[in-house]
Amino acid sequence: VDIMLNGEVVDPLAFVCHVDVARSQARIVCEKLQSVLPRQQFVTVIQAKAGNKVIASERIRAYRKDVLTKSGKTVGGGDITRKKKLLEKQKKGKKKLAATGKVTLSQEAFNSVISRS
């Protein structure tokens, strides 16, 4: 069973188990990673693959920065176009970040997942 973070295989987390218990073991590892990994500015997808098939999957939600609040003041009391412009700009930035962003697995997170029981 291979564990993937955002589509990239993390070799140290791969493990071998019987086909009958692979799904439940993969679910345990994915849930453990979800609770241990910190949230990012983009959505982090954790998947467990057996062969070419995804058998377990979890998602870590992204932070949502409120771009409509600048130094304590809310933007736009009237025209909606300014709000839309700010939200569209944030959307483009998040899309760019998700394409280039890397998820690093800290030693503490790695150890806590390895010591599953």
Secondary structure, DSSP 8 states (H G I E B T S, - for coil): -EEEETTEEEGGG-----HHHHHHHHHHHHHHHHHHS---SS-EEEEEEETTEEEEEEEE------TTEETTEES-SS-SHHHHHHHHHHHHHHHHHHHH------HHHHHHHHT--
